[in-house]
Every structure is written in C-alpha cells, then in structure tokens.
Amino acid sequence: MIRKVLVANRGEIAVRVLRTCRELGLETVAVYSEADRDSLHVRYADEAYCIGPPPARESYLRGDRIIEVALKAGAQAVHPGYGFLAESASFARACAEAGLIFVGPRPETLELMGDKVAARRVARRLGIPVLPGTDRALDDRDLLAAADRIGYPVVLKAAAGGGGIGIRVARSREELEAAIPLARREARNAFGDDSLYLERQVEQARHVEVQILADGHGHVIHLGERECSIQRRQQKLVEEAPSRALTPKLRNRMCRTAVLLARAVHYVGAGTVEFLLDPEGRFYFIEVNPRLQVEHTVTEAITGVDIVKEQLRIAAGRELRYRQWDIQPRGWALECRILAEDPARNFAPSVGRITRLREPGGPGIRVDSGICEGMTVTPYYDSLLAKLIAWGETRGVAIVRMRRALEEYQILGVTTNLDLHRALLDSLRFFGGQVHTRFLEEGFTPPPPDEEEYLAAALTAALADWQRRAGSRREETASRWRLLGRWEQVGRE
C-alpha cells in the first residue's frame, strides 16, 4: 500500500503531482537543489529535503541521493514526473532494489522504448508504418551514406533521445556533416549516449500523439489523441486535443495502432505513442514516451480522467477504473507553455526575480504553475514556468477563452513568451488549423517587443532591488502560513 510519495522532480510538474497526492490523502515528500530552496513545490509538500547544488547532474539526476531521501522519509513510492530520471531504466531498477515503487513503466520497458531505434524495429515488426530511415545507430560515415540512400531532407536523431534534444534537420550533405558533431555532443550531454540514427524528413507534417493507460492485469486503453504541431526547434509550444486534422476513421486507426503497440511490449503505466501525419493523411510511428507528458493536461480536460491518479493506482497494483467504452471525450482543449524566453531576441533565456504574478481564471481555465511572486528564475533548468489550459465546448470557444486568459496573465521580473502566444492565437492560419511542425519557422513572425512593457518590467525590477538594498524584507519574510494556509515541514541535510 502506498501511503507516502516522493516526487523526484521540480517546478510545475512536481506541484501537479503533489496536488493529486493530497487529493488521495497521501503524504508527500519533495526534493530540491540549493537553487530551488524557496520554490513552490518545496512549500507545497509535507516534507522537503535538499539533495545537492544547483546543477541537475549534482541534484535532480542523483538517483542515489533521491532513493536515500525516500527511505529516510519513509516513502513507499517515487514519482519521477517527466524529464530528469523519468525514463531512466537504471533508476527504476534501483528503486525496486531498494524496496520502493517506481511510478512508471517496468525497467525493461524503459530500456526498450528508451532506445528509439529498437522501438522502430518493434513497430516495423508489428506492421506499423515507420518513416524511411535506419534501424540501428550508425557512425558518421555510415550516417552520410544512409542519407544519400534515403534522400534529403533527413532528420538526425539521438537514439536515446527525448524532448526534442539531439535532433537536427539536414537538407544537404554539407548540412548533415555540420549537424552530426553538434547532435552527438547534445545527446551525450543530455543522455550520456551519443548514438544517432536517421529518418526521412516529412514536409508540412503534423505531430499527433495518442495517450495510453495500461495496468498490470492486461487492460490497455487509449484516451484519444493530442496535436502538438506548433513547435520551435522540435520543442512543443502549443498543444490541443482532439486534433483538427483527423477524420473519425483515421482517429480510430491511429488509436488502435497505439494500443496494439502497447500490448505488444506488455506496457504498464501511462505513456504516449507519437506519430507524424503527412499532408496526404498517412501516419508514421515516431516513438513511445514511457512517462507522463507535459501536455497530458489537454487530455485530462476533454476526458475527465486524472492521469496522475491513474498512474498511482496502477503503481499500487490496482486495475484501471475505466474500460475503453467509458472514455467519451467532450469539447476541445488547448495548452500554451509559458516559458522564460524572449521571442524577440531569438528566444534567449530570461532569468531574474518574479516581482509580480497575476494568473488568469474563469470558466474553462486551468493553470499548472511552478512559480510564485518573489521566486527567482535561475539558469540551471528548463525555461518552463507554467502551463495555461483552456477548455471549451468547441475549438472556437476554447480559443476565445485562451485569448482572454492570455490577456489576463501577468508575469513581471522576467521576460516570457506570453506575447508570442497572444499573437499565435490571433493568427488566422492557427484559427483555421493550417499548421505543421515548421509553422513558426516558415509561416509566422514573432511580434516585436512591447517597449512600454519592457520599461515597466525594468522599473519594477529596479524598485524591488532598491527596496532590498534599503533593507526592506517584507516580501522575503512573508508568512508561509499566509501563502499556503497550512503548516509545513522543510527538512535540511
């Protein structure tokens, strides 16, 4: 039985998991680096423990320290969120050896699906369409020879990749020669593995994925699809569910294919099967993400299923509460990822202290946030600050609600991509669903900076700095009781 859960992550996803744990009456444990000492997930959990210095490799990627804390705190389960150790087979195995429940797929599934080349081979064996490419990792010379055989443009991918890391598009042999060392270095730094493979690039493609749930008793269901075609450098920015590009017949085929693949690998837990959809309506398998996805929220909005709750139930050995006929999606949902980046300056990361935060609300609006006023955004981690989700009875209603929520949203102290999202939602091509994975690069120009907003942000930051230098500590010593409405325990090393 699970009574206490350690969340091995940070930011908005840690807060989101902690909330579901609280609804289930489970005690919670947070871990944090020295840079995250005052973060929201630390304040929200029942207990919190520092696990190391700011760099992720010395804190959030230290599975040994996380397991040590879990045992010390008396936790029975570890939820990895996404990123960091969420797809680490060695960490999942270490948890099991320590007597802890890893809230995710089995280690052998993580090993198989974590190898994107091996996953391609499984899909091909099942008769699932895959893009022309290589079914094994290659050295530099073989990559160039394979690209000549496949034909340009090609996509260079990290075999152990995920989250858009280690991916480069090459439209000529010269571009591929330049991209290979960059992709290898990026993959090695992110995953400790610089293996690369190739796929043929599909022009004007749409990115569509299917959410699956599977328990340890042989039940596998899908929760429908999501479209994630609005991307920047293979990083998703806007997601929606369902996809406007699918007909009922195509949707049925794609979802059945996802379930077939999950059954074939004896999948247990929550996961996502990802596809590319070409302009002619043909879909191709890309990969399986054996974890919770950032964009799981839009699926929750249209199905009413709490995916994190189902993850915890499955991890505890229980059967799925749903059968396929119970899943009846309703309405439309959009998600905008709010990032600490400056679109007007080539998406340069932004760091600093959040001096003002006003989050939107109202009908159909949900905010999954990992920030609060007074918190410092550091350069050590992903730039994702929050996720803004809008639901409506139709896609049009969802878009109108998202526009209104984006106008209400205020974050001062750091530069964000809120203006970019506002411009995207005003785009006629977006409203008409005429998007693809290179829409931002080829069909959309980020708005120019709002000089008045920059001036207001600068003045606010200057005033906050003056108050701090003058000895004002009012914000820094605000009662956590007021912030949370409850008592908390924060552990120290």
C-alpha positions in Angstrom: 0.0 0.0 0.0 1.2 3.5 -0.9 0.9 6.0 2.0 3.7 8.4 1.2 5.1 9.5 -2.2 8.4 11.2 -3.0 8.2 13.4 -6.1 11.6 13.3 -7.8 11.2 16.5 -9.8 10.7 20.2 -9.6 8.6 23.1 -11.0 5.1 22.8 -12.2 5.0 19.1 -12.7 6.1 18.5 -9.1 3.3 20.7 -7.9 0.8 19.0 -10.2 1.7 15.5 -8.8 1.7 16.8 -5.2 -1.8 18.1 -5.7 -3.2 14.7 -6.8 -1.4 13.0 -3.9 -3.1 15.4 -1.5 -6.5 14.6 -3.0 -5.8 10.9 -2.5 -4.8 11.5 1.2 -1.2 10.6 0.6 1.7 12.2 2.4 4.3 13.9 0.2 8.0 14.4 0.1 9.7 17.0 -2.2 13.4 17.1 -3.1 15.2 20.3 -4.2 18.5 21.7 -5.2 20.1 24.7 -3.4 18.8 26.9 -6.2 15.2 25.8 -5.6 15.1 26.2 -1.8 12.2 28.7 -2.0 10.3 27.1 -4.9 6.6 26.4 -4.8 6.9 22.6 -4.8 9.1 22.8 -1.7 6.5 24.9 0.1 3.6 22.7 -1.0 4.9 19.3 0.1 4.6 17.9 3.6 8.4 17.4 3.8 11.2 18.7 1.7 14.9 17.7 1.5 17.9 19.3 -0.2 19.7 16.9 -2.4 22.6 19.0 -3.8 24.0 22.0 -5.6 22.0 23.7 -8.5 23.4 21.8 -11.5 20.9 19.0 -12.2 23.7 16.4 -12.6 24.6 17.1 -8.9 21.0 17.1 -7.6 17.9 16.0 -9.6 19.9 13.5 -11.6 21.4 11.9 -8.5 19.2 8.9 -8.2 21.2 7.5 -5.3 20.5 10.6 -3.2 16.8 10.6 -4.1 16.5 7.0 -3.0 18.3 7.7 0.2 15.9 10.5 1.0 12.9 8.4 0.1 14.0 5.7 2.5 14.8 8.2 5.2 11.4 9.9 4.9 9.6 6.6 4.9 8.1 6.9 1.4 6.8 3.8 -0.3 6.8 5.2 -3.9 8.7 7.6 -6.1 7.0 9.6 -8.9 9.6 10.9 -11.4 7.3 13.4 -13.2 8.9 14.0 -16.7 12.4 14.7 -17.7 15.4 14.1 -15.3 15.0 10.4 -14.3 11.6 9.7 -15.6 12.9 7.4 -18.4 15.9 6.0 -16.6 15.7 2.2 -16.5 18.7 2.1 -14.1 16.9 4.4 -11.7 13.6 2.4 -11.9 15.6 -0.7 -11.2 17.4 0.9 -8.3 14.1 1.9 -6.8 12.8 -1.7 -7.0 16.0 -3.0 -5.4 15.6 -0.5 -2.5 12.0 -1.7 -1.9 10.4 1.4 -3.5 7.7 1.6 -6.1 8.7 3.4 -9.2 5.6 5.2 -10.6 6.1 4.4 -14.2 6.8 1.5 -16.6 8.9 -1.5 -15.8 12.7 -1.1 -16.2 12.8 -3.5 -19.2 10.1 -1.4 -20.9 12.0 1.8 -20.3 15.1 0.1 -21.8 13.3 -1.0 -24.9 11.3 2.2 -25.5 14.2 4.4 -24.5 16.1 3.1 -27.5 14.3 4.9 -30.3 16.0 2.6 -32.9 14.8 -0.5 -31.1 11.3 1.0 -30.9 11.3 1.5 -34.6 12.1 -2.2 -35.1 9.3 -3.3 -32.8 6.8 -1.1 -34.8 8.1 -2.4 -38.1 7.7 -6.0 -36.9 4.0 -5.3 -36.0 3.3 -3.8 -39.4 3.0 -0.3 -38.1 4.2 2.3 -40.7 7.6 3.9 -39.9 9.4 6.6 -41.8 12.2 5.5 -44.2 15.4 5.5 -42.1 17.9 3.4 -40.3 17.1 0.7 -37.8 20.3 1.0 -35.9 22.7 3.6 -34.7 25.5 4.5 -37.1 28.9 6.1 -37.2 29.5 9.4 -39.0 30.5 7.8 -42.3 27.5 5.4 -42.4 25.1 8.2 -41.5 26.3 10.2 -44.5 26.0 7.1 -46.8 22.5 6.3 -45.4 21.3 9.9 -46.0 22.5 9.7 -49.6 20.5 6.5 -50.0 17.3 7.8 -48.2 17.4 11.2 -49.9 17.3 14.7 -48.4 16.0 16.3 -46.4 16.6 14.0 -43.4 16.2 14.2 -39.6 19.2 13.3 -37.4 18.0 11.9 -34.1 19.5 10.8 -30.8 18.8 7.1 -30.2 18.4 7.7 -26.5 16.6 11.0 -27.1 13.5 12.7 -25.9 12.0 16.1 -25.6 13.4 17.3 -28.9 17.0 17.0 -27.7 19.6 15.8 -30.1 17.5 16.4 -33.2 18.8 18.2 -36.4 17.2 18.6 -39.8 19.6 18.5 -42.7 18.7 19.5 -46.3 22.0 18.7 -47.8 25.1 16.6 -47.3 27.0 19.7 -46.1 24.3 20.5 -43.5 24.4 16.9 -42.3 28.2 16.9 -41.9 27.9 20.1 -39.8 25.0 18.7 -37.7 26.4 15.4 -36.7 29.0 16.6 -34.2 26.5 19.1 -32.7 23.8 16.4 -32.3 26.3 13.9 -30.8 27.5 16.5 -28.3 24.0 17.5 -27.3 22.9 13.8 -26.9 26.0 12.9 -24.9 25.5 15.8 -22.5 21.7 15.1 -22.1 21.6 11.3 -22.1 25.2 10.1 -21.7 24.8 8.4 -25.1 25.7 10.0 -28.4 24.3 7.3 -30.7 22.5 8.7 -33.7 20.1 7.5 -36.4 18.3 8.9 -39.4 14.8 9.3 -40.6 13.4 10.9 -43.8 12.0 14.4 -43.2 8.3 14.8 -43.9 7.5 18.3 -45.2 4.3 20.0 -43.9 3.9 17.2 -41.3 1.7 17.4 -38.3 2.7 15.9 -34.9 -0.1 13.8 -33.4 0.2 11.6 -30.3 -2.1 9.1 -28.5 -2.3 8.8 -24.7 -2.4 5.3 -23.4 -3.0 3.8 -19.9 -2.2 0.1 -19.1 -2.4 -1.7 -15.8 -0.6 -4.9 -14.7 -3.7 -7.0 -15.3 -3.7 -6.9 -19.1 -6.0 -3.9 -19.6 -4.9 -1.3 -22.1 -6.9 1.7 -23.2 -6.3 5.0 -25.1 -7.6 8.4 -24.1 -7.7 9.8 -27.6 -5.1 12.0 -29.4 -3.4 15.3 -29.0 -1.9 17.5 -31.7 1.5 19.1 -30.9 2.4 20.7 -34.3 3.2 24.2 -33.0 6.9 23.7 -32.2 10.1 25.6 -32.1 13.3 23.6 -32.8 11.4 20.4 -32.0 10.2 21.8 -28.7 6.4 21.9 -28.4 4.8 25.3 -27.6 1.0 24.8 -28.1 -0.9 21.6 -27.8 -4.6 20.8 -28.4 -7.0 17.9 -28.1 -8.5 16.5 -30.2 -6.7 17.1 -33.5 -8.5 19.0 -36.2 -6.5 17.0 -38.8 -8.1 13.6 -38.1 -11.2 12.1 -39.5 -13.1 9.7 -37.3 -11.8 6.8 -39.4 -8.2 8.0 -39.2 -8.5 8.7 -35.5 -9.8 5.1 -34.9 -6.9 3.6 -36.8 -4.3 5.7 -35.1 -5.6 5.0 -31.6 -5.9 1.2 -32.3 -2.3 1.2 -33.5 -1.1 2.8 -30.3 -3.0 0.2 -28.2 -1.6 -2.6 -30.4 2.0 -1.4 -29.8 1.4 -1.1 -26.0 0.1 -4.6 -25.8 3.0 -6.0 -27.8 5.6 -4.6 -25.4 3.5 -5.5 -22.3 3.3 -1.9 -21.3 2.2 -0.9 -17.8 1.6 2.7 -16.7 0.9 5.9 -18.6 2.6 6.6 -21.9 2.3 8.3 -25.2 2.7 6.8 -28.7 3.8 9.5 -31.1 3.1 9.8 -34.9 3.8 12.1 -37.8 0.9 12.8 -40.1 1.7 13.8 -43.7 -0.4 16.1 -45.9 -2.0 13.1 -47.6 -3.3 11.7 -44.3 -0.8 8.9 -43.9 0.6 8.5 -40.4 4.0 7.1 -39.3 5.3 5.9 -35.9 8.0 8.1 -34.3 8.5 6.8 -30.8 7.0 5.9 -27.4 7.4 8.3 -24.5 7.2 6.0 -21.5 6.2 8.7 -18.9 3.8 11.5 -18.2 3.9 14.1 -20.9 3.9 17.9 -20.4 0.7 18.2 -22.4 -1.3 15.5 -20.5 -3.5 18.3 -19.3 -5.4 18.7 -22.5 -6.4 15.1 -22.5 -7.5 15.4 -18.9 -9.6 18.4 -19.8 -11.6 16.6 -22.5 -11.9 13.1 -20.9 -12.2 14.0 -17.2 -9.5 11.4 -16.3 -6.8 12.4 -13.8 -3.8 10.7 -15.5 -1.6 11.1 -12.4 -4.2 9.5 -10.2 -4.3 6.5 -12.6 -0.5 6.3 -12.6 -0.6 6.0 -8.8 -3.4 3.4 -8.8 -1.5 1.3 -11.5 1.7 1.5 -9.5 -0.2 0.2 -6.4 -1.2 -2.8 -8.4 -4.8 -1.9 -8.9 -6.8 -2.4 -12.1 -7.8 0.5 -14.4 -11.1 2.1 -13.3 -12.0 2.6 -17.0 -12.7 0.4 -20.0 -12.5 1.8 -23.5 -16.2 2.5 -23.8 -16.1 4.6 -20.7 -13.8 7.2 -22.4 -16.1 9.7 -24.1 -14.1 12.9 -25.0 -16.1 16.1 -24.7 -15.2 19.5 -26.0 -11.9 20.9 -27.0 -8.8 21.9 -25.0 -5.7 24.0 -25.7 -2.4 24.3 -23.8 0.1 27.1 -24.0 3.6 26.6 -22.5 4.7 29.7 -20.7 8.4 30.0 -20.9 11.0 32.3 -19.5 12.3 33.1 -23.0 12.4 36.3 -25.2 11.0 35.6 -28.7 12.1 39.0 -29.9 15.8 38.1 -29.1 16.0 34.7 -30.7 14.3 33.1 -27.7 17.1 33.9 -25.4 16.6 32.5 -21.8 15.5 35.0 -19.2 16.4 34.9 -15.5 15.5 37.0 -12.6 13.2 37.5 -9.7 9.4 37.4 -10.3 8.2 40.7 -8.9 4.6 40.4 -9.9 2.4 37.5 -10.8 -1.2 37.5 -11.8 -2.7 34.3 -13.0 -5.9 34.1 -15.1 -9.1 32.3 -14.1 -12.7 32.0 -15.0 -14.7 29.4 -16.9 -12.7 26.6 -18.6 -9.3 27.9 -17.4 -6.6 25.9 -15.6 -3.1 27.0 -14.7 -0.4 24.4 -13.8 2.3 26.6 -12.4 5.6 26.2 -10.6 6.2 29.8 -9.8 5.1 32.4 -7.2 5.9 36.1 -6.5 9.3 36.6 -5.0 10.7 33.4 -6.6 14.0 33.6 -8.6 14.1 32.0 -12.0 17.6 30.6 -12.4 19.6 29.5 -15.5 20.1 25.9 -14.3 16.9 24.2 -15.6 14.3 24.2 -18.3 12.6 27.5 -19.0 9.1 26.2 -18.5 7.4 28.4 -15.8 3.7 27.3 -16.2 1.1 25.8 -18.5 -2.1 27.6 -19.4 -5.0 25.3 -20.3 -8.3 26.4 -21.8 -11.4 24.2 -22.4 -14.5 24.9 -24.4 -17.5 23.1 -25.9 -15.9 23.7 -29.3 -12.4 24.7 -30.6 -13.7 28.2 -31.2 -14.8 28.6 -27.6 -11.5 27.2 -26.4 -9.6 29.7 -28.5 -11.6 32.6 -27.3 -11.1 31.6 -23.6 -7.4 31.1 -24.2 -7.1 34.6 -25.7 -8.9 36.1 -22.7 -6.7 34.2 -20.3 -3.5 35.2 -22.1 -4.6 38.9 -21.8 -5.2 38.4 -18.0 -1.8 36.7 -17.4 0.9 39.0 -16.0 4.4 38.0 -15.1 6.9 40.8 -14.3 10.6 40.4 -13.5 11.5 38.0 -16.3 10.7 38.1 -20.0 8.2 35.4 -21.1 6.7 34.2 -24.4 3.2 35.5 -23.4 3.2 38.0 -26.3 4.1 35.2 -28.8 1.2 33.1 -27.6 -1.2 36.1 -27.9 0.0 36.6 -31.5 -0.3 32.9 -32.3 -3.9 32.8 -31.0 -4.7 35.8 -33.2 -3.3 34.1 -36.3 -5.9 33.3 -39.0 -3.8 30.2 -40.0 -3.9 28.9 -36.5 -7.6 29.5 -36.1 -8.1 27.6 -39.4 -5.9 24.8 -38.2 -3.5 25.3 -41.1 -0.4 24.4 -39.1 2.5 22.0 -39.2 5.7 21.3 -37.3 7.7 24.1 -39.1 4.8 26.6 -38.8 6.8 29.0 -36.6 9.9 28.9 -38.8 8.1 29.2 -42.1 4.7 30.8 -41.6 4.8 33.0 -38.5 6.9 36.0 -37.3 7.2 36.7 -33.6 5.7 40.1 -32.6 8.1 43.0 -31.9 8.9 43.7 -28.3 6.5 45.9 -26.4 8.7 48.8 -25.3 6.3 50.0 -22.7 6.1 46.6 -21.1 9.9 46.3 -21.1 10.1 49.7 -19.4 7.5 48.7 -16.8 9.4 45.5 -16.1 12.7 47.3 -15.8 11.2 49.9 -13.4 9.6 47.2 -11.3 12.8 45.3 -11.1 14.8 48.4 -10.2 12.3 49.3 -7.4 12.5 45.8 -6.0 16.3 46.0 -6.0 16.2 49.4 -4.3 13.9 48.1 -1.6 16.1 45.1 -1.0 19.2 47.4 -0.7 17.3 49.7 1.6 16.7 46.8 4.0 13.0 46.1 3.2 12.4 42.4 3.9 8.6 42.4 3.8 8.2 40.2 0.8 11.1 37.9 1.7 9.7 37.2 5.2 6.1 36.8 4.2 4.5 34.2 6.4 4.3 30.8 4.7 1.1 30.2 6.7 -0.4 33.0 4.6 1.0 31.7 1.4 -0.2 28.1 2.0 -2.9 28.3 4.6 -1.3 25.4 6.4 1.8 24.3 8.3 4.7 22.7 6.5 7.9 20.8 7.4 11.1 21.5 5.4 13.9 19.1 6.1 17.5 20.1 6.0 20.6 18.0 5.3 
